[in-house]
Amino acid sequence: MPVAGGTHPRRSAECREAIEARQGFVYFDNRLRRIPNRKARALASSRRAVKIQARERHLMTAHQARICVGCWQQPHLPVPLRGVLSVPFRAFGIRPSRMNPNTCTICELMFTTVMRARKVTTDATVLFADLRGYTTLSQSLSPDAVSRLLDAFYDECAGAIWQHDGLLNKTIGDAVMAVFNFPIRSEDHARHAVRAAREIQRRWHLARKTLAESLGLAAGDLGMGIGIHCGELSFGEFGRSHRDLTAIGTVVNAASRAPSAAGADQILVTQQVYQRAQSDLAGSRPRANQLKGFQQPVELYAA
Ligand SMILES: [Zn+2]
């Protein structure tokens, strides 16, 4: 918002007069400020839209595949994601998926278009990453600072998840949920998730230094806990009035609870993940943890 002046008494008197005259000024926060008119508001909002589009473009192109990895792997179709060849596909709404830009919008809904079902039961790995102390931070930081914090957190998670062929299924306030083995299939999905988690932590360590400085915090204030679990889950579209494309099941619930047992900067995986990714987790010993909503203690391994 442009600031039209300082705190000069004559100016503030003018300002009050201007308010009365409805000339578009307010005296607010000890400063004279111009009330943006409709045209200025529209310009600001279009600039914001351009900024958001540029950010999305940056995210989509951070780790680019020329053709859809999911379609190439499954029905063996070369679906162009970028370049001139992708133009006719875009006309039919086939474009890079927002959940993984190396897959396409057909892949997201593979179960409806190819399998003709509203959901599929599949073996997959689920990863939850959550930002420590977010509730407290969001009360002490300005809305702009909170949005910068979340932008950086989502960006670092997305880059790492996509690098390991995961689907960034959801961002839920201070948490991110990723699914591995859908739509890009891999026998080694548990290992991919562990590597993605380590990459998230590595990226976050680098990014949070400057971020914390700019927010007037210590890097340690921006810790992150990660939990990973694998097994059979349902992936599909749930809900009638509001359709949500997501994974559900006990595997998802356990994965979502695991970060709460993790310390800041720690990754905890369940025994099922440990068994499938043992060579990456050598020397890790289990610890029983009581997770919310689970009657029996759950054994978790540090990764
Ligand atoms: Zn595809």
Boltz pocket constraint, residues with backbone or C-beta under 6 A from the ligand:
constraints:
  - pocket:
      binder: B
      contacts: [[A, 68], [A, 69], [A, 70], [A, 71], [A, 72], [A, 79], [A, 103], [A, 104], [A, 105], [A, 106], [A, 107]]
      max_distance: 6.0
